[in-house]
Structure formats: C-alpha cells, structure tokens
C-alpha cells in the first residue's frame, strides 16, 4: 500500500488545473479590457480627479498592469527564496499570479492611489496566499483578502469619493424615504454607470464570461447558480414585502441583481475551487450562506456591497462544512434543500419586515422606482 504524505489539498491533475487557470486568465483579460473601455465613458462627480475619458481609461489600465506586475514579482521573489523558479520557465507559471493581480485591481475604485493598490496586492498575494503554501493551500481567496485590506485600511480616506452607486441610492431611498428613479435599465446592463469597483459594472460582459466559464467548467453551477438564484429570490421577497407587487419591487430586484458585485462575484469568486467546499450538499450550503450574508450586509449594515465579507466568511466555514457533511445521497440532498429553503425564506421575511419598519406607512409612496424607457 502506498501512502500519500503530502498536505491537502492534493492536486492530482496539474494539466487540468492549468487549463482552468488559463480559461480564467482569458476571462479576466476580457473583463480588464472592458473595464478600461467602459471607464472612459463615465463622468465622475469630482472633476479634479480626471480631465478626460482617455485619462480615466489610462488610470484603469495602469492599475491592472501594475497590480499584475507586483503580483508576479512577489511570487517570483518567493520562488527565488525557495530555490525553485522552474515554474516561471514558461508563461504557464505567470498565469495564476497575473490572475490574482487583475482581480485585486478590478475590485478597487478608480481613485485608488497606486500605493494602496500595491499594498493590497502584497497583502493578498503574500499574506493571503504564500504564507499558506501558495496556490492550492490557502484558506481565503487571496484577491478578496487584498481588497478587504484596502477598503478597511484606506476606505474612509484614500478610497472615499463622491461616487454614489445605484445600490447606495436605493439604500438611501429606503432608509430616508426619498425618491429613487430608475429611468433606464440599458446603462446598467452595458455598464455605463459609476461603481466602487472598476471591473464590476457590465452585466452584459459578465454574462458572456459566465457562460464561457461554465462551458469550460471553471464555474461550478451548483455554487454560482445557487448563489444567484438565492439573491434573486431574496430580492424578490424583500421587494414585495416593502413595496408589494409593481414597478417598485421590480426596480429593487433589478438594482440588487444587475448592479454591484453580485454577478461579478458569481463569475470570479463564488465557485473558486481552492477555498470552496467539495461535496454537492456542502456546495449548496456554502452558496446560500454567502448569498444570505451578502443580502444581510447590503440591507441592514453600513456596508453597501457585502460580497467581500460574505465570501470570506464562506471560505472560513468551508473546512467545517467539509468535515460535517460526509455523505452525499438523495436523503442528504433532500435535507439540505429543505434546510436552505427554510433559511432563505426566514431571513428574507426578517430583512423585509425590518426594512419596512424603517419606512412610515404614510410615506412609502415617496419612494419611486420608475422603469420608463427601459431600453
């Protein structure tokens, strides 16, 4: 009998792992190009920040390029310290470091100073990945670790701006009983609106990348599909509880699904293989947990997005889920489906009625969601 003494996770098919990283690499390059182009069309409130769309596009390109280079340099220095640089003998060894750098850059706002970006990449690559042993061994998604550091350490100062995202506007409308108007959905689909993350706006591009990564089996639909379905169901439920049937509820759903990091997370973070569970049941529990937490953070906390915290919490409970759910069969699946359904419905009702309690019955009609001129 042959015993394996290598620490888990054990990568048994290096070629398959590389193909997955390469397909993700292609998707990230497309997302990066879209971010460079789309950011050139925005008009930012702070006119002193940029003087032209070309300058805005160049800043985005610079962020992506610098983050990628820093990520590669950190991993290269680590390989040199270990005395093993063989993986960098071909482009194959650069794919994963570049992917991490691009992801961190795409998660930050356009006004992020370069030194903040550099620190975020260092924290994400070194502390989030290398100290755990590199690719295949880390607990938390390295890109999210880097982004969380940047927002936590510099969010109130260097990353603060006058940009008001659709999610922020909707949240303010509910909490302050003000008017929110959604005149057209097309800019939200294309990505022609302001966001706190330079790469998260275009649902059209992200939808195509989602399909590509599903076909190439980079995305696990049991995770990403369940996550998106949960966000959709919870948004529908919360919108109905607050507004009843009608355009206002529909507008609430559209803003929660189409804007922000919801779809971006489904494409690039939710089903990342290293830091997510392994069995069918644990994947479903993980996806629903992340979706519920994101909606809780979005609606009840001061955090507008919530995805970063939700996914990192999901990464944290992944070892527990893998140890707890040991048998995958029809009975276990049925129990899991019943449990997560009860959880989703229960939390949706709690959030909905808590939000409705913040709004005076006499002023609920002051919140207007107009869907005129959808296209």
C-alpha positions in Angstrom: 0.0 0.0 0.0 1.3 3.4 -1.0 0.7 6.3 1.5 0.5 9.9 0.4 2.1 12.3 2.9 1.6 15.5 1.0 -0.6 18.1 2.8 -4.1 18.7 1.4 -5.4 19.7 -1.0 -3.6 17.3 -3.3 -3.6 18.4 -6.9 -3.8 15.2 -8.9 -4.2 16.7 -12.3 -1.8 19.5 -12.9 -2.8 19.9 -16.6 -6.5 20.2 -15.7 -5.6 22.8 -13.0 -3.6 24.8 -15.6 -6.4 24.7 -18.2 -8.8 26.0 -15.6 -6.4 28.8 -14.7 -5.8 29.6 -18.3 -9.6 29.9 -19.1 -10.0 32.1 -16.0 -7.0 34.1 -17.3 -8.7 34.7 -20.7 -11.9 35.8 -19.0 -10.1 38.2 -16.7 -8.2 39.8 -19.6 -11.6 40.3 -21.4 -13.1 41.8 -18.1 -10.0 44.0 -17.8 -10.3 45.3 -21.4 -14.0 46.0 -20.8 -13.1 48.0 -17.6 -10.5 50.0 -19.5 -13.0 50.9 -22.2 -16.1 51.5 -20.1 -14.4 53.7 -17.6 -13.6 56.1 -20.4 -17.3 56.9 -20.8 -18.1 57.8 -17.1 -18.4 61.3 -15.9 -17.1 61.4 -12.3 -18.5 63.9 -9.8 -15.0 65.0 -8.8 -13.9 66.9 -11.9 -10.4 67.5 -10.4 -9.8 63.7 -10.4 -9.7 63.3 -14.2 -9.9 65.7 -17.1 -10.9 63.3 -19.9 -12.2 59.9 -20.6 -8.9 58.9 -22.0 -7.2 59.8 -18.8 -9.7 57.6 -16.9 -9.1 54.6 -19.2 -5.3 55.0 -18.8 -5.7 55.0 -15.0 -7.7 51.8 -15.1 -5.1 50.2 -17.5 -2.3 51.4 -15.2 -4.0 49.8 -12.1 -4.4 46.5 -13.8 -0.9 46.4 -15.3 0.8 47.5 -12.0 -1.2 45.0 -9.9 -0.3 42.2 -12.3 3.4 43.1 -12.3 3.6 43.4 -8.5 1.8 40.1 -8.0 4.3 38.3 -10.3 7.3 39.9 -8.7 6.2 38.9 -5.2 5.7 35.3 -6.3 9.0 35.3 -8.2 10.9 36.5 -5.2 9.2 33.8 -3.1 10.2 31.2 -5.6 13.8 32.5 -5.6 13.9 32.3 -1.8 12.7 28.7 -2.0 15.4 28.0 -4.7 12.8 26.7 -7.2 11.9 29.0 -10.1 11.3 26.3 -12.6 7.6 27.1 -12.9 8.5 30.5 -14.3 10.4 29.0 -17.2 7.2 29.4 -19.3 4.2 31.6 -19.4 2.3 28.9 -17.6 3.9 29.9 -14.3 2.8 33.5 -14.7 -0.9 32.8 -15.2 -2.1 32.4 -11.6 -0.1 35.4 -10.2 -1.4 37.6 -13.0 -4.9 36.5 -12.3 -4.6 37.5 -8.7 -3.3 40.9 -9.6 -6.0 41.6 -12.1 -8.7 40.5 -9.7 -7.5 42.9 -6.9 -7.3 45.8 -9.4 -10.8 45.1 -10.7 -12.2 45.2 -7.1 -10.8 48.6 -6.3 -12.3 52.0 -7.3 -10.7 54.2 -10.0 -9.5 56.8 -7.5 -7.3 54.2 -5.6 -3.8 55.5 -5.2 -1.1 53.3 -6.6 0.5 52.8 -3.2 -2.8 51.5 -1.8 -3.1 49.1 -4.8 0.5 47.9 -4.2 -0.2 47.2 -0.5 -3.5 45.4 -1.4 -1.6 43.2 -3.9 1.1 42.5 -1.3 -1.4 41.6 1.4 -3.4 39.5 -1.0 -0.6 37.6 -2.6 1.8 37.2 0.3 -0.4 37.0 3.4 -3.5 35.6 1.6 -1.6 33.0 -0.5 2.1 32.5 0.0 2.1 32.1 3.8 -0.3 29.2 3.4 1.9 27.5 0.9 0.8 29.1 -2.4 -1.9 28.0 -4.9 -4.0 25.1 -3.7 -3.3 25.6 0.0 -4.8 29.0 1.0 -7.9 29.2 3.1 -9.3 32.6 2.0 -9.5 33.9 -1.6 -6.3 36.0 -1.9 -7.8 38.7 -4.1 -10.6 39.3 -1.6 -8.1 39.4 1.3 -6.2 42.1 -0.6 -9.3 44.1 -1.4 -10.6 43.8 2.1 -7.4 45.2 3.5 -7.5 48.1 1.1 -11.1 49.1 1.9 -10.6 48.5 5.7 -7.4 50.4 6.0 -7.9 53.2 3.4 -11.6 53.2 2.6 -12.5 56.3 4.7 -9.7 58.3 3.3 -7.9 57.4 0.1 -10.7 55.4 -1.4 -13.5 57.7 -0.5 -15.2 59.7 -3.3 -18.4 61.4 -4.3 -19.5 58.5 -6.4 -23.0 57.3 -5.5 -23.7 53.9 -6.8 -27.2 52.6 -7.7 -27.2 50.4 -4.6 -26.3 53.3 -2.4 -29.0 55.4 -3.9 -31.6 52.7 -3.4 -30.5 52.1 0.2 -30.7 55.8 0.9 -34.2 55.9 -0.6 -35.4 53.2 1.7 -33.8 54.5 4.9 -34.5 58.2 4.4 -37.9 58.0 2.5 -36.5 59.8 -0.5 -37.2 59.4 -4.2 -35.3 56.9 -6.3 -35.8 56.9 -10.0 -34.6 54.2 -12.4 -35.1 55.8 -15.8 -33.4 53.2 -18.0 -32.0 49.7 -17.5 -29.8 49.7 -20.6 -26.9 51.7 -19.0 -27.0 49.2 -16.1 -26.7 46.3 -18.4 -24.0 47.8 -20.5 -22.1 49.0 -17.5 -22.3 52.8 -18.2 -22.6 53.9 -14.6 -20.4 54.7 -11.6 -19.3 51.9 -9.3 -16.9 51.4 -6.4 -15.1 48.6 -8.3 -13.7 49.3 -11.8 -14.5 45.9 -13.2 -17.9 45.0 -11.9 -20.3 47.1 -13.9 -21.1 45.5 -17.2 -23.6 42.7 -16.7 -23.6 42.1 -20.5 -19.8 41.3 -20.5 -20.0 39.4 -17.2 -22.9 37.3 -18.5 -20.9 36.3 -21.5 -17.9 35.4 -19.3 -20.2 33.5 -17.0 -21.4 31.4 -20.0 -17.8 30.9 -21.2 -16.5 29.8 -17.8 -19.5 27.4 -17.4 -18.8 25.8 -20.7 -15.1 25.4 -19.8 -16.1 24.1 -16.4 -14.3 26.8 -14.5 -17.5 27.8 -12.8 -19.5 25.2 -10.7 -23.1 26.0 -11.4 -24.1 24.2 -8.2 -22.4 27.1 -6.4 -22.7 30.1 -8.6 -26.2 29.2 -9.9 -27.5 28.6 -6.4 -25.9 31.8 -5.2 -27.5 33.9 -8.0 -30.9 32.1 -7.5 -30.8 32.9 -3.8 -30.0 36.5 -4.3 -32.8 36.7 -6.9 -35.4 35.1 -4.6 -34.4 37.2 -1.6 -34.5 40.4 -3.6 -38.0 39.5 -4.9 -39.2 38.7 -1.4 -37.8 41.8 0.2 -39.0 44.0 -2.6 -42.5 42.5 -2.4 -42.7 42.9 1.4 -41.6 46.6 1.2 -43.4 47.7 -1.9 -45.9 45.0 -2.8 -46.5 44.0 -6.5 -45.5 46.6 -9.1 -42.6 48.5 -10.6 -41.0 49.5 -7.3 -40.5 45.8 -6.3 -39.2 45.1 -9.8 -36.8 48.0 -9.6 -35.5 46.7 -6.2 -34.7 43.3 -7.8 -33.0 44.8 -10.8 -30.7 47.0 -8.7 -29.7 44.2 -6.5 -29.0 41.7 -9.3 -27.8 43.9 -12.2 -25.5 46.4 -10.3 -22.8 46.0 -7.7 -20.7 42.9 -7.2 -23.5 40.3 -7.3 -22.8 39.0 -10.8 -19.1 39.8 -10.7 -18.8 37.6 -7.6 -20.7 34.8 -9.3 -18.3 34.8 -12.2 -14.9 35.2 -10.4 -15.2 34.4 -6.7 -18.1 32.2 -5.5 -17.0 28.9 -7.1 -13.2 29.4 -6.8 -12.1 25.8 -6.3 -9.4 26.1 -3.6 -11.4 27.9 -1.0 -14.9 26.3 -1.5 -16.4 23.0 -0.4 -16.1 19.8 -2.2 -19.4 17.8 -2.0 -22.8 18.5 -3.6 -24.6 19.3 -0.3 -21.8 21.5 1.1 -21.6 23.5 -2.2 -25.3 24.3 -1.9 -25.0 25.3 1.8 -21.9 27.4 1.0 -23.6 29.2 -1.9 -26.8 30.0 0.1 -24.8 31.1 3.1 -22.8 33.6 1.0 -25.9 34.9 -0.7 -27.8 35.4 2.6 -24.9 37.1 4.3 -24.4 39.4 1.3 -28.0 40.5 1.4 -27.9 41.0 5.1 -24.8 43.2 4.8 -26.3 45.1 1.9 -29.6 45.8 3.6 -29.0 46.0 7.3 -25.4 47.2 7.7 -23.5 50.3 6.7 -21.7 48.2 4.0 -23.3 48.7 0.6 -22.0 45.7 -1.2 -21.3 43.0 1.3 -19.9 40.4 -1.1 -16.3 40.5 0.1 -17.2 39.8 3.7 -19.8 37.2 2.7 -17.4 35.2 0.5 -14.6 35.4 3.1 -16.9 34.1 5.8 -17.9 31.3 3.4 -14.2 30.5 2.9 -13.9 30.4 6.7 -16.6 27.8 7.2 -15.6 25.6 4.3 -13.4 23.3 6.4 -16.2 22.9 8.9 -18.7 22.1 6.1 -16.4 19.5 4.5 -16.0 17.8 7.9 -19.6 17.9 8.8 -21.3 16.7 5.6 -19.7 13.3 5.0 -22.3 11.5 3.0 -23.8 12.6 -0.3 -27.0 10.8 -1.2 -30.6 11.6 -2.0 -31.6 11.8 1.6 -28.8 14.2 2.5 -29.7 16.3 -0.6 -33.3 16.5 0.4 -32.5 17.5 3.9 -30.1 20.1 2.6 -32.7 21.6 0.2 -35.3 21.8 2.9 -32.9 23.4 5.3 -31.6 26.1 3.0 -35.1 26.8 1.7 -36.3 27.5 5.3 -33.2 29.6 5.9 -33.7 31.7 2.8 -37.4 32.3 3.4 -36.9 33.1 7.0 -34.1 35.6 6.5 -36.0 37.2 3.6 -39.0 37.8 5.8 -36.9 39.1 8.7 -35.0 41.6 6.4 -38.1 42.6 4.6 -40.1 43.5 7.7 -37.1 45.2 9.3 -36.7 47.4 6.3 -40.4 48.1 6.1 -40.4 49.1 9.8 -37.9 51.8 8.9 -40.4 53.4 6.5 -43.5 55.2 7.7 -46.7 53.8 6.1 -47.7 57.3 5.1 -44.5 58.0 3.2 -43.9 54.7 1.5 -45.2 56.1 -1.8 -42.4 58.7 -1.6 -40.0 56.1 -2.8 -40.5 55.9 -6.5 -38.8 53.4 -8.8 -39.6 54.4 -12.4 -38.9 51.9 -15.2 -39.9 54.1 -18.0 -37.7 53.9 -21.2 -36.3 50.5 -20.2 -34.3 50.2 -23.5 
